[in-house]
Amino acid sequence: MCLSIPSQVVQLHPEDNCVTVDTLGVQRRVSCMLLDEPLGIGDYVLLHIGFVMSKIDEEEAQASLESFRQMVALMPEQETLPC
């Protein structure tokens, strides 16, 4: 199963059609090559293997992030550690 966590655009890199996103405090540079609409600082997106797949509105992003936080809170401690 694939779980896409909303990420917020924090920096634009138009020279190579990329953006830097923040996903729960972790920042990384991703490609916008598969997206047909422009992005701006503060926009929320969904990613898959380093590519922006879609842009979502802030309300949807916040609801999804809250659901993710609740899900993590229900997991046993040893399962909540990344990797």
Backbone as a printed PyTorch tensor [residue, N CA C, xyz], in Angstrom:
tensor([[[  0.8440,  -1.1730,   0.0000],
         [  0.0000,   0.0000,   0.0000],
         [  0.8910,   1.2390,   0.0000]],

        [[  0.4780,   2.2260,  -0.7370],
         [  1.2290,   3.4760,  -0.8280],
         [  0.4640,   4.5610,  -0.0830]],

        [[  1.1440,   5.2860,   0.7800],
         [  0.5400,   6.3600,   1.5460],
         [  1.2350,   7.6560,   1.1610]],

        [[  0.4800,   8.5750,   0.5950],
         [  1.0540,   9.8510,   0.1850],
         [  0.7170,  10.9030,   1.2320]],

        [[  1.7390,  11.4650,   1.8380],
         [  1.5740,  12.4800,   2.8710],
         [  1.7160,  13.8470,   2.2060]],

        [[  0.7690,  14.7650,   2.4300],
         [  0.8790,  16.0870,   1.8170],
         [  2.1930,  16.7720,   2.1800]],

        [[  2.7590,  17.4400,   1.1940],
         [  4.0050,  18.1820,   1.3600],
         [  3.7620,  19.6190,   0.9360]],

        [[  4.4170,  20.5570,   1.6110],
         [  4.2420,  21.9720,   1.2940],
         [  5.4510,  22.4980,   0.5290]],

        [[  5.1770,  23.2300,  -0.5390],
         [  6.2370,  23.8300,  -1.3490],
         [  6.8840,  24.9660,  -0.5560]],

        [[  8.2150,  24.9040,  -0.4080],
         [  8.9370,  25.9340,   0.3390],
         [  9.9430,  26.6990,  -0.5220]],

        [[ 10.2560,  26.1710,  -1.7010],
         [ 11.1980,  26.8560,  -2.5940],
         [ 10.9440,  26.4050,  -4.0270]],

        [[ 11.0470,  27.3520,  -4.9650],
         [ 10.8590,  27.0630,  -6.3890],
         [ 12.2110,  26.9990,  -7.0910]],

        [[ 12.3350,  26.0870,  -8.0530],
         [ 13.5450,  25.9530,  -8.8660],
         [ 13.1130,  25.8760, -10.3360]],

        [[ 12.6780,  26.9990, -10.9080],
         [ 12.1460,  26.9750, -12.2790],
         [ 13.1740,  26.5710, -13.3340]],

        [[ 14.4510,  26.7350, -13.0340],
         [ 15.4870,  26.4100, -14.0180],
         [ 15.5030,  24.9250, -14.3850]],

        [[ 15.0270,  24.0720, -13.4890],
         [ 14.9800,  22.6420, -13.8170],
         [ 13.6300,  22.0000, -13.4700]],

        [[ 12.5810,  22.8520, -13.3940],
         [ 11.2110,  22.3870, -13.1650],
         [ 11.1020,  21.5430, -11.8920]],

        [[ 11.7340,  22.0310, -10.8180],
         [ 11.6920,  21.3490,  -9.5290],
         [ 11.2320,  22.3130,  -8.4420]],

        [[ 10.8540,  21.7610,  -7.3040],
         [ 10.5440,  22.5330,  -6.1100],
         [ 11.1550,  21.8110,  -4.9150]],

        [[ 11.3770,  22.5630,  -3.8450],
         [ 11.7280,  21.9510,  -2.5710],
         [ 10.4550,  21.9150,  -1.7490]],

        [[ 10.1690,  20.7490,  -1.1660],
         [  8.9690,  20.5840,  -0.3520],
         [  9.3530,  20.2100,   1.0740]],

        [[  8.4450,  20.4980,   1.9860],
         [  8.5960,  20.1090,   3.3830],
         [  7.5210,  19.0740,   3.6880]],

        [[  7.9670,  17.8900,   4.1210],
         [  7.0570,  16.8140,   4.4910],
         [  7.3040,  16.4760,   5.9510]],

        [[  6.4250,  16.9540,   6.8150],
         [  6.5510,  16.6960,   8.2550],
         [  7.9320,  17.0700,   8.7870]],

        [[  8.4540,  18.2100,   8.3240],
         [  9.7370,  18.7080,   8.8070],
         [ 10.9590,  18.2660,   8.0240]],

        [[ 10.7720,  17.3820,   7.0610],
         [ 11.8810,  16.9190,   6.2250],
         [ 11.7670,  17.5910,   4.8610]],

        [[ 12.8340,  18.2680,   4.4410],
         [ 12.8070,  18.9530,   3.1510],
         [ 13.5840,  18.1730,   2.1080]],

        [[ 13.0370,  18.1860,   0.8770],
         [ 13.7470,  17.5550,  -0.2430],
         [ 13.2870,  18.1820,  -1.5480]],

        [[ 14.1400,  18.0640,  -2.5280],
         [ 13.8790,  18.6170,  -3.8600],
         [ 13.2060,  17.5370,  -4.7100]],

        [[ 12.1140,  17.9190,  -5.3970],
         [ 11.3540,  16.9660,  -6.2090],
         [ 11.0290,  17.5870,  -7.5650]],

        [[ 10.7330,  16.7390,  -8.5280],
         [ 10.4510,  17.1720,  -9.8950],
         [  8.9700,  17.4980, -10.0880]],

        [[  8.7100,  18.5290, -10.8850],
         [  7.3450,  18.9110, -11.2620],
         [  7.0470,  18.5130, -12.7070]],

        [[  7.8970,  17.6940, -13.2910],
         [  7.7980,  17.3310, -14.6980],
         [  6.4380,  16.7260, -15.0630]],

        [[  5.7760,  16.0410, -14.1450],
         [  4.5070,  15.3790, -14.4450],
         [  3.2840,  16.2340, -14.1340]],

        [[  3.4910,  17.4480, -13.6430],
         [  2.3860,  18.3270, -13.2580],
         [  2.1530,  19.3830, -14.3270]],

        [[  0.8870,  19.5960, -14.6820],
         [  0.5520,  20.5590, -15.7340],
         [  0.1940,  21.9470, -15.2180]],

        [[  0.1360,  22.1300, -13.9190],
         [ -0.2420,  23.4340, -13.3840],
         [  0.9160,  24.0520, -12.6020]],

        [[  0.9680,  25.3860, -12.5610],
         [  2.0720,  26.0440, -11.8510],
         [  1.9240,  25.8940, -10.3360]],

        [[  3.0470,  25.9190,  -9.6430],
         [  3.0600,  25.8510,  -8.1880],
         [  3.6610,  27.1250,  -7.6190]],

        [[  3.2590,  27.4490,  -6.4050],
         [  3.8130,  28.5930,  -5.7080],
         [  4.2220,  28.2040,  -4.2970]],

        [[  4.9830,  29.0710,  -3.6660],
         [  5.3810,  28.8560,  -2.2790],
         [  4.1130,  28.7240,  -1.4330]],

        [[  4.0750,  27.7000,  -0.5850],
         [  2.9280,  27.4870,   0.2890],
         [  1.9050,  26.5040,  -0.2410]],

        [[  1.9840,  26.1630,  -1.5270],
         [  1.0600,  25.1760,  -2.0940],
         [  1.3250,  23.8060,  -1.4820]],

        [[  0.2870,  22.9850,  -1.4520],
         [  0.4100,  21.6030,  -0.9760],
         [  0.3250,  20.6540,  -2.1560]],

        [[  1.1570,  19.6200,  -2.1130],
         [  1.2170,  18.6510,  -3.2040],
         [  1.2950,  17.2310,  -2.6430]],

        [[  0.9980,  16.2640,  -3.5260],
         [  1.1960,  14.8540,  -3.2180],
         [  2.3110,  14.3440,  -4.1080]],

        [[  3.1840,  13.5200,  -3.5540],
         [  4.3740,  13.0360,  -4.2540],
         [  4.3230,  11.5300,  -4.4580]],

        [[  5.0680,  11.0970,  -5.4470],
         [  5.3220,   9.6680,  -5.6320],
         [  6.7080,   9.5220,  -6.2420]],

        [[  7.5640,   8.7960,  -5.5860],
         [  8.9510,   8.5300,  -5.9840],
         [  9.6840,   9.7480,  -6.5560]],

        [[  9.5690,  10.8710,  -5.8540],
         [ 10.3260,  12.0550,  -6.2360],
         [  9.6670,  12.9620,  -7.2530]],

        [[  8.4150,  12.6800,  -7.5950],
         [  7.6780,  13.5090,  -8.5490],
         [  6.4090,  14.0530,  -7.9020]],

        [[  6.0970,  15.3220,  -8.1790],
         [  4.8170,  15.8780,  -7.7650],
         [  3.7540,  15.2730,  -8.6720]],

        [[  2.7580,  14.6350,  -8.0690],
         [  1.6920,  13.9990,  -8.8430],
         [  0.4510,  14.8800,  -8.9340]],

        [[  0.1770,  15.6490,  -7.8620],
         [ -1.0000,  16.5150,  -7.8830],
         [ -0.8690,  17.6150,  -6.8430]],

        [[ -1.5960,  18.6760,  -7.0960],
         [ -1.6880,  19.8000,  -6.1740],
         [ -3.0160,  19.6460,  -5.4350]],

        [[ -3.0120,  19.8750,  -4.1180],
         [ -4.2450,  19.7820,  -3.3420],
         [ -4.4340,  21.0720,  -2.5560]],

        [[ -5.6810,  21.3410,  -2.1470],
         [ -5.9110,  22.5820,  -1.4040],
         [ -5.5020,  22.4040,   0.0600]],

        [[ -5.3130,  23.5230,   0.7350],
         [ -4.7930,  23.4990,   2.1020],
         [ -5.7230,  22.7510,   3.0510]],

        [[ -7.0250,  22.9110,   2.8830],
         [ -7.9830,  22.2310,   3.7620],
         [ -7.8410,  20.7090,   3.6580]],

        [[ -7.7460,  20.2170,   2.4410],
         [ -7.5640,  18.7790,   2.2230],
         [ -6.2240,  18.3100,   2.8030]],

        [[ -5.1810,  19.1120,   2.6070],
         [ -3.8560,  18.7570,   3.1250],
         [ -3.8670,  18.6780,   4.6440]],

        [[ -4.4560,  19.6710,   5.2960],
         [ -4.4810,  19.6820,   6.7600],
         [ -5.2970,  18.5180,   7.3190]],

        [[ -6.4150,  18.1880,   6.6700],
         [ -7.2370,  17.0520,   7.1100],
         [ -6.4520,  15.7490,   6.9710]],

        [[ -5.7430,  15.6020,   5.8800],
         [ -4.9430,  14.4020,   5.6530],
         [ -3.7960,  14.3010,   6.6580]],

        [[ -3.1290,  15.4160,   6.9280],
         [ -2.0380,  15.4210,   7.9050],
         [ -2.5460,  15.0690,   9.3020]],

        [[ -3.7170,  15.5750,   9.6640],
         [ -4.2890,  15.2530,  10.9720],
         [ -4.6320,  13.7690,  11.0590]],

        [[ -5.1930,  13.2090,  10.0020],
         [ -5.4930,  11.7700,   9.9760],
         [ -4.2120,  10.9570,  10.1270]],

        [[ -3.1440,  11.3860,   9.4510],
         [ -1.8600,  10.6910,   9.5470],
         [ -1.3300,  10.7450,  10.9750]],

        [[ -1.4120,  11.9150,  11.6030],
         [ -0.9350,  12.0520,  12.9900],
         [ -1.7170,  11.1390,  13.9350]],

        [[ -3.0330,  11.0650,  13.7420],
         [ -3.8600,  10.1940,  14.5790],
         [ -3.4870,   8.7280,  14.3710]],

        [[ -3.2450,   8.3510,  13.1350],
         [ -2.8730,   6.9760,  12.8290],
         [ -1.5360,   6.6220,  13.4980]],

        [[ -0.5690,   7.5120,  13.4090],
         [  0.7410,   7.2780,  14.0220],
         [  0.6050,   7.1840,  15.5410]],

        [[ -0.2600,   8.0150,  16.1300],
         [ -0.4440,   7.9990,  17.5800],
         [ -0.9960,   6.6640,  18.0710]],

        [[ -1.7100,   5.9460,  17.2290],
         [ -2.2910,   4.6610,  17.6090],
         [ -1.3250,   3.4890,  17.4460]],

        [[ -0.2160,   3.7120,  16.7830],
         [  0.7480,   2.6360,  16.5380],
         [  1.5830,   2.3690,  17.7870]],

        [[  1.9610,   1.1100,  18.0100],
         [  2.8900,   0.8300,  19.1150],
         [  4.1910,   1.6080,  18.9050]],

        [[  4.8610,   1.9430,  19.9950],
         [  6.0520,   2.7980,  19.9340],
         [  7.1040,   2.3050,  18.9500]],

        [[  7.3980,   1.0210,  18.9290],
         [  8.4450,   0.5230,  18.0380],
         [  8.0770,   0.6660,  16.5650]],

        [[  6.7980,   0.7910,  16.2390],
         [  6.3820,   0.9360,  14.8470],
         [  6.3490,   2.3830,  14.3900]],

        [[  6.4540,   3.3450,  15.2950],
         [  6.3590,   4.7450,  14.9100],
         [  7.6850,   5.3290,  14.4560]],

        [[  8.7640,   4.6140,  14.6870],
         [ 10.0700,   5.1120,  14.2670],
         [ 10.2440,   4.9350,  12.7660]],

        [[ 10.6480,   5.9970,  12.0470],
         [ 10.8700,   5.8430,  10.6090],
         [ 12.0980,   4.9730,  10.3530]],

        [[ 11.9730,   4.0460,   9.4490],
         [ 13.0590,   3.1390,   9.0400],
         [ 13.5920,   2.4020,  10.2320]]])
